[in-house]
Every structure is written in C-alpha cells, then in structure tokens.
Amino acid sequence: MSRFPVRIVCHAILRIDLVPAQVRELEATIRRRCQDSDAQLVAFCVDLGMPKRRPEDYPALSNFRAGKADALLIVCVPSDEPLPRDDLLTSRALSGFPGAWLAVPRLREVGLLPAAIGLRSVALQRAVALRERRFPCDVIARWLDAEGYAAPSSEPGHWTRSDVLKLLREARRVQPLLLPDEPRGAPAALL
C-alpha cells in the first residue's frame, strides 16, 4: 500500500529585506523537500517577524483549526539572528532554535490550537468514512487529531493506529437501527 502524505503548513519567519525571488526560492525548496518526503505542502505562510500575541493572528494556524493540516514547519531566515521574544509562536514553539516541526497534538499542548473536544460518536463516523475511502489507520489517526476529535486516552494525548482499530471494531459491532419491515401484501388503495 502506498504511503499517504503528511499535510504540512510552512510558517516562514523572514527578514524584512528579503526580495520576492528569495522568498519564492525558499518556498520551492520546501515544496521539493516535502515531495521528496512524500508530504504535501498545504500552505506556505510568510511572517516578517512582527510580534503577535494570539493564535488567531497566524494565518498558518487557520489551516489546523479547519482540519486541513497535520504538521507545522517553522523556518526562520536568517537562522543566526535572535528570535522575537514577545511573539507567541516563537516563544512557545521554537525554544531558541531557528526551526521546528510540530504535529497537531503538540500545537494543542503548547496552546497554539484549542483543546480537542470532538465527540467520540462523531469520531467513529468520521473514521468509518475515511476507512471506506481506503485510508490506512495511521492516516485516519492523524486526520482525527487534525480535525479536533479528542483522543481516547490522555497518554499519549493523540490518536494512534491502535485507537483507530478499536474504533473501527466498535463501528462493526454497532448496527444501525433498522426500521420495522413494511407490511407485506398489496399496497393500500390510492384515493
């Protein structure tokens, strides 16, 4: 079975003096690296380093709130300059490094995404629908995380392949309510 790509959003924190050609080159490089890794670049968001204080101020995070991405790649160019200290994203996600890779559960953990609250019954329906489209269980787990369905266990805090397998087994046991059989015989006369 072929591997399904991780859906990535790149948040590039750039110097203000970079020219558009350099930004396009960076995006092309990241897109190439994603393709080489069987990943899908969902969005490339440019940030000129102006400090932000709320998660809603980052366009890159809107992709996660909509369930369209699995991981955030943060890249700082240049990497040798100090990071903005009063910026929410760099203070919570980068820990002093010029780049980071954060999956949805980690973004929730550091407070950049709201806590997962999706109902288990709806997660079950979503898992069944994704399985019918032939997605493997590990991809379904990432999808449930990305769409905000609360994981069944606080340890490890995100959906796992075995969680999805249990959910799919449960779905097989639960039969939809069947309507009583229609009366047999000739249909009622029409007036």
C-alpha positions in Angstrom: 0.0 0.0 0.0 1.4 3.4 -0.8 2.1 5.9 2.0 -0.4 8.8 2.4 1.3 12.2 2.7 1.5 14.2 5.8 -0.2 17.6 5.2 2.3 20.3 6.1 1.9 24.1 6.6 5.2 26.1 6.5 5.4 29.2 8.5 8.5 31.1 7.3 9.7 33.9 9.5 11.8 36.1 7.2 13.9 39.2 7.3 12.2 42.3 6.0 15.0 42.9 3.4 14.5 39.6 1.5 13.4 40.1 -2.0 10.4 38.2 -3.6 12.7 36.0 -5.6 14.4 34.7 -2.4 11.0 34.0 -0.8 9.9 32.1 -3.9 13.1 30.1 -3.9 12.6 29.2 -0.2 9.1 28.1 -1.0 10.2 26.0 -3.9 12.9 24.4 -1.8 10.4 23.5 0.9 7.9 22.2 -1.6 10.7 20.0 -3.2 11.7 18.6 0.2 8.1 17.9 1.1 7.6 16.0 -2.2 10.9 14.1 -1.6 9.5 13.0 1.8 6.0 12.1 0.5 4.5 15.1 2.2 2.0 17.6 0.9 2.7 21.3 1.4 -0.8 22.7 2.1 0.3 26.3 2.6 3.4 28.5 2.7 2.8 31.5 5.0 5.3 34.4 5.2 5.8 36.2 8.5 8.0 39.3 8.6 8.7 38.9 12.4 6.2 41.3 13.8 5.3 40.0 17.2 1.8 38.5 17.6 0.1 37.7 20.8 -2.9 35.5 19.8 -3.0 32.2 17.9 -5.7 33.7 15.6 -3.1 36.2 14.4 -1.3 33.5 12.5 -2.7 32.6 9.1 -0.8 29.3 9.2 -2.7 28.1 12.2 -6.1 28.6 10.5 -5.3 25.5 8.3 -5.1 23.5 11.5 -8.3 24.8 13.0 -10.0 23.8 9.8 -8.5 20.3 9.9 -6.6 20.7 6.7 -3.1 20.0 8.0 -1.2 17.6 10.3 2.1 19.4 11.0 3.6 22.9 11.2 7.1 23.5 9.9 8.5 26.7 11.2 11.6 28.1 9.4 13.5 31.3 10.4 15.6 33.0 7.8 18.2 34.0 8.7 18.8 31.5 11.4 21.6 33.4 13.2 19.6 36.4 14.3 17.8 36.3 17.7 14.1 35.3 17.6 11.4 37.8 18.6 10.9 37.1 22.3 7.4 38.6 22.7 5.9 36.6 19.8 3.5 33.8 20.8 4.6 31.3 18.2 8.4 31.7 18.6 8.2 31.7 22.4 6.0 28.5 22.6 7.2 26.5 19.7 10.8 27.3 18.9 12.6 27.1 22.3 15.5 29.2 20.9 16.1 27.2 17.8 15.7 28.6 14.2 13.3 26.0 13.1 10.8 23.4 14.4 8.4 20.7 13.4 5.2 20.4 15.4 2.3 18.0 14.9 -1.3 18.9 15.9 -1.1 17.3 19.4 2.0 19.3 20.2 0.3 22.5 18.9 -2.6 21.8 21.2 -0.2 21.1 24.1 1.6 24.5 23.8 -1.7 26.4 23.5 -1.5 27.3 19.8 -4.6 25.3 19.0 -7.7 24.8 21.1 -8.1 21.6 23.0 -9.6 18.7 21.1 -13.2 18.2 22.0 -14.8 16.3 19.2 -17.3 13.7 20.3 -16.4 10.0 20.2 -19.6 9.1 18.3 -18.7 11.6 15.6 -15.1 10.4 15.5 -16.4 6.9 14.9 -18.5 8.1 11.9 -15.5 10.0 10.6 -13.1 7.1 11.0 -15.6 4.8 9.1 -16.0 7.3 6.3 -12.2 7.6 5.9 -11.7 3.8 6.0 -14.3 3.4 3.3 -12.1 5.7 1.2 -9.3 3.2 1.9 -7.2 5.4 4.2 -4.9 3.4 6.4 -5.3 3.6 10.2 -2.3 5.8 10.9 -3.6 8.4 8.4 -7.1 8.2 10.0 -5.4 8.8 13.4 -3.7 12.0 12.0 -6.9 13.1 10.4 -8.9 12.7 13.7 -6.2 14.7 15.5 -6.2 17.4 12.9 -10.0 17.7 12.9 -10.1 18.1 16.7 -11.5 14.8 17.9 -10.4 14.2 21.5 -8.1 11.2 21.8 -9.5 8.3 23.8 -6.5 8.5 26.2 -4.6 11.4 27.7 -1.5 9.3 27.4 -0.1 9.8 24.6 -2.6 12.5 24.1 -3.2 11.9 20.4 -4.9 9.3 18.2 -2.8 6.2 17.5 -3.2 3.4 15.0 -4.5 1.1 17.7 -7.1 3.6 18.8 -8.4 3.8 15.3 -8.5 0.0 15.0 -10.5 -0.2 18.3 -12.9 2.5 16.9 -13.4 0.6 13.6 -14.1 -2.7 15.5 -16.6 -0.8 17.7 -18.3 0.5 14.5 -18.6 -3.0 13.2 -20.4 -4.1 16.4 -22.8 -1.2 16.4 -25.6 -1.9 13.9 -27.7 1.0 12.6 -31.2 0.9 13.9 -33.4 -0.9 11.5 -36.8 0.3 10.7 -39.6 -2.3 11.1 -40.4 -4.2 8.0 -43.1 -2.7 5.8 -46.4 -4.5 5.9 -46.5 -7.3 3.4 -49.2 -7.7 0.8 -50.9 -5.4 -1.6 -50.3 -1.7 -1.3 -53.2 0.4 0.1 -55.6 1.7 -2.5 -54.9 5.2 -3.6 -57.7 7.7 -3.3 
